[in-house]
Amino acid sequence: MPKPTITIEYCDECMYLKPALEAAQKILESYADRVEAVMLKPGHDGVFRVTADKTVIIEMGDEGLPSADRVAHAVSEFLAREKSL
């Protein structure tokens, strides 16, 4: 099974680069052997969305910007689901 590429799309106008970098670091520290790459993608309009090969893993919602720990946990759940398929 090929390893997924994780993309973190963040709003550069909203200054979400730092949280995106923190999330990328957490993913790489925890799952470097299980992902192909982590890519940062500048966006706009308040976006903060984490995808794996076009599947949305987690995004900003009513609860606000997800922490790096929440993002890493969501990636972990995604990887576990993919492994079980």
PDB file of N, CA, C and O in Angstrom, chain B, residues numbered from 101:
ATOM      1  N   MET B 101       0.848  -1.189   0.000  1.00  0.00           N
ATOM      2  CA  MET B 101       0.000   0.000   0.000  1.00  0.00           C
ATOM      3  C   MET B 101       0.890   1.248   0.000  1.00  0.00           C
ATOM      4  O   MET B 101       1.783   1.371   0.838  1.00  0.00           O
ATOM      5  N   PRO B 102       0.653   2.162  -0.926  1.00  0.00           N
ATOM      6  CA  PRO B 102       1.472   3.380  -0.965  1.00  0.00           C
ATOM      7  C   PRO B 102       1.205   4.276   0.244  1.00  0.00           C
ATOM      8  O   PRO B 102       0.097   4.325   0.778  1.00  0.00           O
ATOM      9  N   LYS B 103       2.236   4.966   0.646  1.00  0.00           N
ATOM     10  CA  LYS B 103       2.101   5.899   1.771  1.00  0.00           C
ATOM     11  C   LYS B 103       1.408   7.171   1.288  1.00  0.00           C
ATOM     12  O   LYS B 103       1.668   7.632   0.177  1.00  0.00           O
ATOM     13  N   PRO B 104       0.517   7.747   2.121  1.00  0.00           N
ATOM     14  CA  PRO B 104      -0.180   8.965   1.706  1.00  0.00           C
ATOM     15  C   PRO B 104       0.684  10.213   1.871  1.00  0.00           C
ATOM     16  O   PRO B 104       1.568  10.274   2.726  1.00  0.00           O
ATOM     17  N   THR B 105       0.405  11.196   1.035  1.00  0.00           N
ATOM     18  CA  THR B 105       0.971  12.527   1.202  1.00  0.00           C
ATOM     19  C   THR B 105      -0.045  13.348   1.981  1.00  0.00           C
ATOM     20  O   THR B 105      -1.205  13.448   1.583  1.00  0.00           O
ATOM     21  N   ILE B 106       0.384  13.928   3.073  1.00  0.00           N
ATOM     22  CA  ILE B 106      -0.479  14.754   3.921  1.00  0.00           C
ATOM     23  C   ILE B 106      -0.287  16.207   3.490  1.00  0.00           C
ATOM     24  O   ILE B 106       0.842  16.693   3.414  1.00  0.00           O
ATOM     25  N   THR B 107      -1.388  16.892   3.212  1.00  0.00           N
ATOM     26  CA  THR B 107      -1.338  18.303   2.825  1.00  0.00           C
ATOM     27  C   THR B 107      -2.039  19.131   3.891  1.00  0.00           C
ATOM     28  O   THR B 107      -3.168  18.837   4.285  1.00  0.00           O
ATOM     29  N   ILE B 108      -1.363  20.157   4.346  1.00  0.00           N
ATOM     30  CA  ILE B 108      -1.945  21.109   5.295  1.00  0.00           C
ATOM     31  C   ILE B 108      -2.145  22.416   4.538  1.00  0.00           C
ATOM     32  O   ILE B 108      -1.183  23.114   4.215  1.00  0.00           O
ATOM     33  N   GLU B 109      -3.400  22.737   4.260  1.00  0.00           N
ATOM     34  CA  GLU B 109      -3.726  24.005   3.612  1.00  0.00           C
ATOM     35  C   GLU B 109      -4.083  24.999   4.700  1.00  0.00           C
ATOM     36  O   GLU B 109      -4.953  24.735   5.532  1.00  0.00           O
ATOM     37  N   TYR B 110      -3.417  26.130   4.694  1.00  0.00           N
ATOM     38  CA  TYR B 110      -3.597  27.118   5.763  1.00  0.00           C
ATOM     39  C   TYR B 110      -3.787  28.509   5.159  1.00  0.00           C
ATOM     40  O   TYR B 110      -3.283  28.808   4.077  1.00  0.00           O
ATOM     41  N   CYS B 111      -4.519  29.343   5.876  1.00  0.00           N
ATOM     42  CA  CYS B 111      -4.748  30.724   5.456  1.00  0.00           C
ATOM     43  C   CYS B 111      -3.529  31.559   5.829  1.00  0.00           C
ATOM     44  O   CYS B 111      -3.246  31.772   7.008  1.00  0.00           O
ATOM     45  N   ASP B 112      -2.809  32.033   4.804  1.00  0.00           N
ATOM     46  CA  ASP B 112      -1.644  32.861   5.102  1.00  0.00           C
ATOM     47  C   ASP B 112      -2.049  34.252   5.567  1.00  0.00           C
ATOM     48  O   ASP B 112      -1.321  34.884   6.332  1.00  0.00           O
ATOM     49  N   GLU B 113      -3.203  34.737   5.114  1.00  0.00           N
ATOM     50  CA  GLU B 113      -3.699  36.055   5.538  1.00  0.00           C
ATOM     51  C   GLU B 113      -4.058  36.066   7.024  1.00  0.00           C
ATOM     52  O   GLU B 113      -3.990  37.104   7.682  1.00  0.00           O
ATOM     53  N   CYS B 114      -4.440  34.892   7.543  1.00  0.00           N
ATOM     54  CA  CYS B 114      -4.873  34.758   8.939  1.00  0.00           C
ATOM     55  C   CYS B 114      -3.721  34.423   9.873  1.00  0.00           C
ATOM     56  O   CYS B 114      -3.922  34.232  11.072  1.00  0.00           O
ATOM     57  N   MET B 115      -2.507  34.352   9.320  1.00  0.00           N
ATOM     58  CA  MET B 115      -1.316  34.024  10.113  1.00  0.00           C
ATOM     59  C   MET B 115      -1.369  32.599  10.667  1.00  0.00           C
ATOM     60  O   MET B 115      -0.957  32.360  11.803  1.00  0.00           O
ATOM     61  N   TYR B 116      -1.873  31.652   9.872  1.00  0.00           N
ATOM     62  CA  TYR B 116      -1.960  30.252  10.293  1.00  0.00           C
ATOM     63  C   TYR B 116      -0.716  29.449   9.914  1.00  0.00           C
ATOM     64  O   TYR B 116      -0.705  28.228  10.068  1.00  0.00           O
ATOM     65  N   LEU B 117       0.320  30.109   9.425  1.00  0.00           N
ATOM     66  CA  LEU B 117       1.528  29.386   9.059  1.00  0.00           C
ATOM     67  C   LEU B 117       2.138  28.681  10.271  1.00  0.00           C
ATOM     68  O   LEU B 117       2.503  27.509  10.183  1.00  0.00           O
ATOM     69  N   LYS B 118       2.252  29.374  11.389  1.00  0.00           N
ATOM     70  CA  LYS B 118       2.882  28.765  12.567  1.00  0.00           C
ATOM     71  C   LYS B 118       2.117  27.521  13.025  1.00  0.00           C
ATOM     72  O   LYS B 118       2.749  26.489  13.250  1.00  0.00           O
ATOM     73  N   PRO B 119       0.784  27.566  13.175  1.00  0.00           N
ATOM     74  CA  PRO B 119       0.073  26.333  13.548  1.00  0.00           C
ATOM     75  C   PRO B 119       0.225  25.231  12.506  1.00  0.00           C
ATOM     76  O   PRO B 119       0.267  24.053  12.860  1.00  0.00           O
ATOM     77  N   ALA B 120       0.307  25.595  11.227  1.00  0.00           N
ATOM     78  CA  ALA B 120       0.505  24.591  10.177  1.00  0.00           C
ATOM     79  C   ALA B 120       1.880  23.940  10.309  1.00  0.00           C
ATOM     80  O   ALA B 120       2.012  22.725  10.163  1.00  0.00           O
ATOM     81  N   LEU B 121       2.895  24.743  10.583  1.00  0.00           N
ATOM     82  CA  LEU B 121       4.242  24.208  10.780  1.00  0.00           C
ATOM     83  C   LEU B 121       4.303  23.297  12.005  1.00  0.00           C
ATOM     84  O   LEU B 121       4.943  22.246  11.975  1.00  0.00           O
ATOM     85  N   GLU B 122       3.633  23.707  13.080  1.00  0.00           N
ATOM     86  CA  GLU B 122       3.601  22.881  14.298  1.00  0.00           C
ATOM     87  C   GLU B 122       2.911  21.544  14.029  1.00  0.00           C
ATOM     88  O   GLU B 122       3.361  20.500  14.503  1.00  0.00           O
ATOM     89  N   ALA B 123       1.821  21.582  13.269  1.00  0.00           N
ATOM     90  CA  ALA B 123       1.109  20.350  12.931  1.00  0.00           C
ATOM     91  C   ALA B 123       1.980  19.458  12.038  1.00  0.00           C
ATOM     92  O   ALA B 123       2.032  18.245  12.237  1.00  0.00           O
ATOM     93  N   ALA B 124       2.655  20.050  11.070  1.00  0.00           N
ATOM     94  CA  ALA B 124       3.535  19.280  10.184  1.00  0.00           C
ATOM     95  C   ALA B 124       4.656  18.618  10.984  1.00  0.00           C
ATOM     96  O   ALA B 124       4.981  17.451  10.768  1.00  0.00           O
ATOM     97  N   GLN B 125       5.235  19.370  11.899  1.00  0.00           N
ATOM     98  CA  GLN B 125       6.314  18.824  12.728  1.00  0.00           C
ATOM     99  C   GLN B 125       5.805  17.653  13.560  1.00  0.00           C
ATOM    100  O   GLN B 125       6.473  16.624  13.656  1.00  0.00           O
ATOM    101  N   LYS B 126       4.640  17.801  14.157  1.00  0.00           N
ATOM    102  CA  LYS B 126       4.069  16.739  14.995  1.00  0.00           C
ATOM    103  C   LYS B 126       3.798  15.485  14.160  1.00  0.00           C
ATOM    104  O   LYS B 126       4.071  14.370  14.605  1.00  0.00           O
ATOM    105  N   ILE B 127       3.263  15.669  12.954  1.00  0.00           N
ATOM    106  CA  ILE B 127       2.996  14.530  12.071  1.00  0.00           C
ATOM    107  C   ILE B 127       4.301  13.818  11.723  1.00  0.00           C
ATOM    108  O   ILE B 127       4.380  12.591  11.789  1.00  0.00           O
ATOM    109  N   LEU B 128       5.315  14.582  11.357  1.00  0.00           N
ATOM    110  CA  LEU B 128       6.588  13.977  10.976  1.00  0.00           C
ATOM    111  C   LEU B 128       7.282  13.309  12.151  1.00  0.00           C
ATOM    112  O   LEU B 128       7.894  12.254  11.986  1.00  0.00           O
ATOM    113  N   GLU B 129       7.197  13.902  13.328  1.00  0.00           N
ATOM    114  CA  GLU B 129       7.794  13.281  14.516  1.00  0.00           C
ATOM    115  C   GLU B 129       7.102  11.962  14.855  1.00  0.00           C
ATOM    116  O   GLU B 129       7.742  11.021  15.324  1.00  0.00           O
ATOM    117  N   SER B 130       5.802  11.902  14.618  1.00  0.00           N
ATOM    118  CA  SER B 130       5.024  10.725  15.023  1.00  0.00           C
ATOM    119  C   SER B 130       4.878   9.666  13.946  1.00  0.00           C
ATOM    120  O   SER B 130       4.826   8.476  14.257  1.00  0.00           O
ATOM    121  N   TYR B 131       4.810  10.078  12.677  1.00  0.00           N
ATOM    122  CA  TYR B 131       4.433   9.143  11.609  1.00  0.00           C
ATOM    123  C   TYR B 131       5.324   9.216  10.373  1.00  0.00           C
ATOM    124  O   TYR B 131       4.876   8.870   9.280  1.00  0.00           O
ATOM    125  N   ALA B 132       6.550   9.648  10.515  1.00  0.00           N
ATOM    126  CA  ALA B 132       7.437   9.796   9.353  1.00  0.00           C
ATOM    127  C   ALA B 132       7.582   8.499   8.566  1.00  0.00           C
ATOM    128  O   ALA B 132       7.746   8.532   7.347  1.00  0.00           O
ATOM    129  N   ASP B 133       7.523   7.371   9.244  1.00  0.00           N
ATOM    130  CA  ASP B 133       7.667   6.090   8.562  1.00  0.00           C
ATOM    131  C   ASP B 133       6.380   5.625   7.879  1.00  0.00           C
ATOM    132  O   ASP B 133       6.383   4.630   7.154  1.00  0.00           O
ATOM    133  N   ARG B 134       5.274   6.352   8.114  1.00  0.00           N
ATOM    134  CA  ARG B 134       3.981   5.923   7.569  1.00  0.00           C
ATOM    135  C   ARG B 134       3.395   6.893   6.550  1.00  0.00           C
ATOM    136  O   ARG B 134       2.340   6.625   5.976  1.00  0.00           O
ATOM    137  N   VAL B 135       4.075   8.023   6.321  1.00  0.00           N
ATOM    138  CA  VAL B 135       3.605   8.990   5.325  1.00  0.00           C
ATOM    139  C   VAL B 135       4.709   9.243   4.302  1.00  0.00           C
ATOM    140  O   VAL B 135       5.897   9.182   4.616  1.00  0.00           O
ATOM    141  N   GLU B 136       4.289   9.527   3.081  1.00  0.00           N
ATOM    142  CA  GLU B 136       5.243   9.829   2.013  1.00  0.00           C
ATOM    143  C   GLU B 136       5.866  11.208   2.216  1.00  0.00           C
ATOM    144  O   GLU B 136       7.075  11.386   2.063  1.00  0.00           O
ATOM    145  N   ALA B 137       5.012  12.188   2.567  1.00  0.00           N
ATOM    146  CA  ALA B 137       5.464  13.569   2.730  1.00  0.00           C
ATOM    147  C   ALA B 137       4.382  14.362   3.450  1.00  0.00           C
ATOM    148  O   ALA B 137       3.222  13.955   3.515  1.00  0.00           O
ATOM    149  N   VAL B 138       4.791  15.492   3.982  1.00  0.00           N
ATOM    150  CA  VAL B 138       3.847  16.482   4.511  1.00  0.00           C
ATOM    151  C   VAL B 138       4.085  17.751   3.716  1.00  0.00           C
ATOM    152  O   VAL B 138       5.201  18.269   3.667  1.00  0.00           O
ATOM    153  N   MET B 139       3.024  18.246   3.094  1.00  0.00           N
ATOM    154  CA  MET B 139       3.123  19.414   2.226  1.00  0.00           C
ATOM    155  C   MET B 139       2.319  20.568   2.835  1.00  0.00           C
ATOM    156  O   MET B 139       1.201  20.367   3.309  1.00  0.00           O
ATOM    157  N   LEU B 140       2.886  21.759   2.820  1.00  0.00           N
ATOM    158  CA  LEU B 140       2.175  22.958   3.252  1.00  0.00           C
ATOM    159  C   LEU B 140       1.689  23.694   2.014  1.00  0.00           C
ATOM    160  O   LEU B 140       2.436  23.889   1.055  1.00  0.00           O
ATOM    161  N   LYS B 141       0.421  24.100   2.049  1.00  0.00           N
ATOM    162  CA  LYS B 141      -0.186  24.773   0.899  1.00  0.00           C
ATOM    163  C   LYS B 141      -0.852  26.063   1.378  1.00  0.00           C
ATOM    164  O   LYS B 141      -1.852  26.002   2.093  1.00  0.00           O
ATOM    165  N   PRO B 142      -0.321  27.228   1.000  1.00  0.00           N
ATOM    166  CA  PRO B 142      -0.948  28.487   1.387  1.00  0.00           C
ATOM    167  C   PRO B 142      -2.344  28.598   0.782  1.00  0.00           C
ATOM    168  O   PRO B 142      -2.577  28.213  -0.364  1.00  0.00           O
ATOM    169  N   GLY B 143      -3.264  29.131   1.577  1.00  0.00           N
ATOM    170  CA  GLY B 143      -4.633  29.342   1.114  1.00  0.00           C
ATOM    171  C   GLY B 143      -5.134  30.694   1.592  1.00  0.00           C
ATOM    172  O   GLY B 143      -4.350  31.564   1.971  1.00  0.00           O
ATOM    173  N   HIS B 144      -6.448  30.856   1.568  1.00  0.00           N
ATOM    174  CA  HIS B 144      -7.046  32.122   1.986  1.00  0.00           C
ATOM    175  C   HIS B 144      -8.440  31.848   2.550  1.00  0.00           C
ATOM    176  O   HIS B 144      -8.850  30.694   2.669  1.00  0.00           O
ATOM    177  N   ASP B 145      -9.145  32.888   2.887  1.00  0.00           N
ATOM    178  CA  ASP B 145     -10.516  32.808   3.406  1.00  0.00           C
ATOM    179  C   ASP B 145     -10.631  31.985   4.682  1.00  0.00           C
ATOM    180  O   ASP B 145     -11.644  31.320   4.897  1.00  0.00           O
ATOM    181  N   GLY B 146      -9.603  32.020   5.537  1.00  0.00           N
ATOM    182  CA  GLY B 146      -9.681  31.374   6.841  1.00  0.00           C
ATOM    183  C   GLY B 146      -9.525  29.868   6.830  1.00  0.00           C
ATOM    184  O   GLY B 146      -9.885  29.206   7.804  1.00  0.00           O
ATOM    185  N   VAL B 147      -9.000  29.316   5.760  1.00  0.00           N
ATOM    186  CA  VAL B 147      -8.902  27.861   5.641  1.00  0.00           C
ATOM    187  C   VAL B 147      -7.807  27.284   6.541  1.00  0.00           C
ATOM    188  O   VAL B 147      -6.731  27.865   6.689  1.00  0.00           O
ATOM    189  N   PHE B 148      -8.101  26.151   7.127  1.00  0.00           N
ATOM    190  CA  PHE B 148      -7.110  25.286   7.770  1.00  0.00           C
ATOM    191  C   PHE B 148      -7.654  23.877   7.600  1.00  0.00           C
ATOM    192  O   PHE B 148      -8.543  23.439   8.330  1.00  0.00           O
ATOM    193  N   ARG B 149      -7.096  23.180   6.614  1.00  0.00           N
ATOM    194  CA  ARG B 149      -7.624  21.862   6.227  1.00  0.00           C
ATOM    195  C   ARG B 149      -6.458  20.901   6.025  1.00  0.00           C
ATOM    196  O   ARG B 149      -5.470  21.223   5.366  1.00  0.00           O
ATOM    197  N   VAL B 150      -6.600  19.712   6.611  1.00  0.00           N
ATOM    198  CA  VAL B 150      -5.587  18.678   6.468  1.00  0.00           C
ATOM    199  C   VAL B 150      -6.190  17.546   5.656  1.00  0.00           C
ATOM    200  O   VAL B 150      -7.235  16.998   6.005  1.00  0.00           O
ATOM    201  N   THR B 151      -5.511  17.202   4.564  1.00  0.00           N
ATOM    202  CA  THR B 151      -5.996  16.137   3.692  1.00  0.00           C
ATOM    203  C   THR B 151      -4.896  15.102   3.474  1.00  0.00           C
ATOM    204  O   THR B 151      -3.706  15.374   3.640  1.00  0.00           O
ATOM    205  N   ALA B 152      -5.334  13.924   3.101  1.00  0.00           N
ATOM    206  CA  ALA B 152      -4.416  12.860   2.697  1.00  0.00           C
ATOM    207  C   ALA B 152      -4.899  12.376   1.347  1.00  0.00           C
ATOM    208  O   ALA B 152      -5.954  11.750   1.239  1.00  0.00           O
ATOM    209  N   ASP B 153      -4.131  12.667   0.329  1.00  0.00           N
ATOM    210  CA  ASP B 153      -4.498  12.256  -1.019  1.00  0.00           C
ATOM    211  C   ASP B 153      -5.953  12.608  -1.333  1.00  0.00           C
ATOM    212  O   ASP B 153      -6.714  11.766  -1.810  1.00  0.00           O
ATOM    213  N   LYS B 154      -6.327  13.839  -1.066  1.00  0.00           N
ATOM    214  CA  LYS B 154      -7.637  14.437  -1.360  1.00  0.00           C
ATOM    215  C   LYS B 154      -8.761  14.037  -0.404  1.00  0.00           C
ATOM    216  O   LYS B 154      -9.898  14.466  -0.595  1.00  0.00           O
ATOM    217  N   THR B 155      -8.475  13.229   0.616  1.00  0.00           N
ATOM    218  CA  THR B 155      -9.463  12.894   1.645  1.00  0.00           C
ATOM    219  C   THR B 155      -9.275  13.850   2.811  1.00  0.00           C
ATOM    220  O   THR B 155      -8.178  13.938   3.364  1.00  0.00           O
ATOM    221  N   VAL B 156     -10.328  14.570   3.197  1.00  0.00           N
ATOM    222  CA  VAL B 156     -10.220  15.499   4.323  1.00  0.00           C
ATOM    223  C   VAL B 156     -10.095  14.702   5.617  1.00  0.00           C
ATOM    224  O   VAL B 156     -10.932  13.854   5.923  1.00  0.00           O
ATOM    225  N   ILE B 157      -9.042  14.987   6.366  1.00  0.00           N
ATOM    226  CA  ILE B 157      -8.799  14.323   7.641  1.00  0.00           C
ATOM    227  C   ILE B 157      -9.369  15.161   8.776  1.00  0.00           C
ATOM    228  O   ILE B 157     -10.077  14.651   9.644  1.00  0.00           O
ATOM    229  N   ILE B 158      -9.054  16.446   8.758  1.00  0.00           N
ATOM    230  CA  ILE B 158      -9.553  17.373   9.785  1.00  0.00           C
ATOM    231  C   ILE B 158      -9.479  18.779   9.203  1.00  0.00           C
ATOM    232  O   ILE B 158      -8.608  19.080   8.387  1.00  0.00           O
ATOM    233  N   GLU B 159     -10.395  19.626   9.629  1.00  0.00           N
ATOM    234  CA  GLU B 159     -10.357  21.022   9.216  1.00  0.00           C
ATOM    235  C   GLU B 159     -10.925  21.887  10.322  1.00  0.00           C
ATOM    236  O   GLU B 159     -11.547  21.400  11.266  1.00  0.00           O
ATOM    237  N   MET B 160     -10.698  23.175  10.181  1.00  0.00           N
ATOM    238  CA  MET B 160     -11.206  24.102  11.180  1.00  0.00           C
ATOM    239  C   MET B 160     -12.724  24.130  11.108  1.00  0.00           C
ATOM    240  O   MET B 160     -13.314  24.195  10.030  1.00  0.00           O
ATOM    241  N   GLY B 161     -13.334  24.080  12.271  1.00  0.00           N
ATOM    242  CA  GLY B 161     -14.785  24.127  12.340  1.00  0.00           C
ATOM    243  C   GLY B 161     -15.223  25.040  13.468  1.00  0.00           C
ATOM    244  O   GLY B 161     -14.518  25.988  13.813  1.00  0.00           O
ATOM    245  N   ASP B 162     -16.373  24.762  14.039  1.00  0.00           N
ATOM    246  CA  ASP B 162     -16.918  25.580  15.110  1.00  0.00           C
ATOM    247  C   ASP B 162     -15.998  25.631  16.334  1.00  0.00           C
ATOM    248  O   ASP B 162     -16.003  26.609  17.081  1.00  0.00           O
ATOM    249  N   GLU B 163     -15.213  24.574  16.531  1.00  0.00           N
ATOM    250  CA  GLU B 163     -14.313  24.529  17.686  1.00  0.00           C
ATOM    251  C   GLU B 163     -13.033  25.322  17.461  1.00  0.00           C
ATOM    252  O   GLU B 163     -12.201  25.424  18.363  1.00  0.00           O
ATOM    253  N   GLY B 164     -12.868  25.877  16.283  1.00  0.00           N
ATOM    254  CA  GLY B 164     -11.710  26.715  15.993  1.00  0.00           C
ATOM    255  C   GLY B 164     -10.568  25.946  15.373  1.00  0.00           C
ATOM    256  O   GLY B 164     -10.741  24.827  14.889  1.00  0.00           O
ATOM    257  N   LEU B 165      -9.409  26.551  15.392  1.00  0.00           N
ATOM    258  CA  LEU B 165      -8.207  25.993  14.797  1.00  0.00           C
ATOM    259  C   LEU B 165      -7.787  24.747  15.575  1.00  0.00           C
ATOM    260  O   LEU B 165      -7.612  24.823  16.791  1.00  0.00           O
ATOM    261  N   PRO B 166      -7.622  23.607  14.908  1.00  0.00           N
ATOM    262  CA  PRO B 166      -7.209  22.406  15.635  1.00  0.00           C
ATOM    263  C   PRO B 166      -5.746  22.497  16.062  1.00  0.00           C
ATOM    264  O   PRO B 166      -4.902  23.005  15.323  1.00  0.00           O
ATOM    265  N   SER B 167      -5.461  22.005  17.245  1.00  0.00           N
ATOM    266  CA  SER B 167      -4.085  22.002  17.746  1.00  0.00           C
ATOM    267  C   SER B 167      -3.263  20.971  16.984  1.00  0.00           C
ATOM    268  O   SER B 167      -3.809  20.105  16.300  1.00  0.00           O
ATOM    269  N   ALA B 168      -1.952  21.074  17.110  1.00  0.00           N
ATOM    270  CA  ALA B 168      -1.057  20.105  16.470  1.00  0.00           C
ATOM    271  C   ALA B 168      -1.347  18.696  16.984  1.00  0.00           C
ATOM    272  O   ALA B 168      -1.288  17.733  16.220  1.00  0.00           O
ATOM    273  N   ASP B 169      -1.656  18.575  18.261  1.00  0.00           N
ATOM    274  CA  ASP B 169      -1.989  17.262  18.823  1.00  0.00           C
ATOM    275  C   ASP B 169      -3.265  16.698  18.217  1.00  0.00           C
ATOM    276  O   ASP B 169      -3.332  15.507  17.913  1.00  0.00           O
ATOM    277  N   ARG B 170      -4.285  17.547  18.037  1.00  0.00           N
ATOM    278  CA  ARG B 170      -5.533  17.081  17.417  1.00  0.00           C
ATOM    279  C   ARG B 170      -5.305  16.676  15.976  1.00  0.00           C
ATOM    280  O   ARG B 170      -5.870  15.683  15.516  1.00  0.00           O
ATOM    281  N   VAL B 171      -4.494  17.420  15.261  1.00  0.00           N
ATOM    282  CA  VAL B 171      -4.192  17.081  13.873  1.00  0.00           C
ATOM    283  C   VAL B 171      -3.476  15.736  13.823  1.00  0.00           C
ATOM    284  O   VAL B 171      -3.834  14.874  13.021  1.00  0.00           O
ATOM    285  N   ALA B 172      -2.468  15.552  14.670  1.00  0.00           N
ATOM    286  CA  ALA B 172      -1.723  14.290  14.694  1.00  0.00           C
ATOM    287  C   ALA B 172      -2.635  13.121  15.041  1.00  0.00           C
ATOM    288  O   ALA B 172      -2.504  12.040  14.466  1.00  0.00           O
ATOM    289  N   HIS B 173      -3.550  13.324  15.968  1.00  0.00           N
ATOM    290  CA  HIS B 173      -4.499  12.266  16.337  1.00  0.00           C
ATOM    291  C   HIS B 173      -5.401  11.927  15.151  1.00  0.00           C
ATOM    292  O   HIS B 173      -5.668  10.753  14.894  1.00  0.00           O
ATOM    293  N   ALA B 174      -5.867  12.936  14.435  1.00  0.00           N
ATOM    294  CA  ALA B 174      -6.715  12.702  13.264  1.00  0.00           C
ATOM    295  C   ALA B 174      -5.942  11.954  12.176  1.00  0.00           C
ATOM    296  O   ALA B 174      -6.502  11.087  11.505  1.00  0.00           O
ATOM    297  N   VAL B 175      -4.673  12.281  11.999  1.00  0.00           N
ATOM    298  CA  VAL B 175      -3.837  11.572  11.031  1.00  0.00           C
ATOM    299  C   VAL B 175      -3.669  10.116  11.477  1.00  0.00           C
ATOM    300  O   VAL B 175      -3.735   9.203  10.655  1.00  0.00           O
ATOM    301  N   SER B 176      -3.456   9.903  12.765  1.00  0.00           N
ATOM    302  CA  SER B 176      -3.333   8.548  13.298  1.00  0.00           C
ATOM    303  C   SER B 176      -4.588   7.728  13.003  1.00  0.00           C
ATOM    304  O   SER B 176      -4.496   6.579  12.573  1.00  0.00           O
ATOM    305  N   GLU B 177      -5.758   8.320  13.235  1.00  0.00           N
ATOM    306  CA  GLU B 177      -7.017   7.621  12.958  1.00  0.00           C
ATOM    307  C   GLU B 177      -7.153   7.320  11.467  1.00  0.00           C
ATOM    308  O   GLU B 177      -7.598   6.234  11.094  1.00  0.00           O
ATOM    309  N   PHE B 178      -6.779   8.259  10.620  1.00  0.00           N
ATOM    310  CA  PHE B 178      -6.826   8.039   9.171  1.00  0.00           C
ATOM    311  C   PHE B 178      -5.918   6.880   8.775  1.00  0.00           C
ATOM    312  O   PHE B 178      -6.327   6.001   8.018  1.00  0.00           O
ATOM    313  N   LEU B 179      -4.691   6.876   9.284  1.00  0.00           N
ATOM    314  CA  LEU B 179      -3.740   5.821   8.947  1.00  0.00           C
ATOM    315  C   LEU B 179      -4.239   4.462   9.421  1.00  0.00           C
ATOM    316  O   LEU B 179      -4.062   3.461   8.727  1.00  0.00           O
ATOM    317  N   ALA B 180      -4.856   4.419  10.587  1.00  0.00           N
ATOM    318  CA  ALA B 180      -5.404   3.154  11.103  1.00  0.00           C
ATOM    319  C   ALA B 180      -6.538   2.657  10.211  1.00  0.00           C
ATOM    320  O   ALA B 180      -6.625   1.463   9.925  1.00  0.00           O
ATOM    321  N   ARG B 181      -7.403   3.566   9.773  1.00  0.00           N
ATOM    322  CA  ARG B 181      -8.500   3.172   8.863  1.00  0.00           C
ATOM    323  C   ARG B 181      -7.953   2.654   7.544  1.00  0.00           C
ATOM    324  O   ARG B 181      -8.427   1.644   7.023  1.00  0.00           O
ATOM    325  N   GLU B 182      -6.957   3.345   7.003  1.00  0.00           N
ATOM    326  CA  GLU B 182      -6.382   2.941   5.723  1.00  0.00           C
ATOM    327  C   GLU B 182      -5.704   1.568   5.828  1.00  0.00           C
ATOM    328  O   GLU B 182      -5.762   0.763   4.898  1.00  0.00           O
ATOM    329  N   LYS B 183      -5.072   1.321   6.957  1.00  0.00           N
ATOM    330  CA  LYS B 183      -4.378   0.052   7.161  1.00  0.00           C
ATOM    331  C   LYS B 183      -5.367  -1.112   7.224  1.00  0.00           C
ATOM    332  O   LYS B 183      -5.067  -2.221   6.784  1.00  0.00           O
ATOM    333  N   SER B 184      -6.555  -0.841   7.780  1.00  0.00           N
ATOM    334  CA  SER B 184      -7.541  -1.905   7.956  1.00  0.00           C
ATOM    335  C   SER B 184      -8.303  -2.221   6.663  1.00  0.00           C
ATOM    336  O   SER B 184      -9.025  -3.217   6.603  1.00  0.00           O
ATOM    337  N   LEU B 185      -8.151  -1.390   5.637  1.00  0.00           N
ATOM    338  CA  LEU B 185      -8.852  -1.634   4.362  1.00  0.00           C
ATOM    339  C   LEU B 185      -8.176  -2.695   3.533  1.00  0.00           C
ATOM    340  O   LEU B 185      -8.641  -3.013   2.439  1.00  0.00           O
TER     341      LEU B 185
END
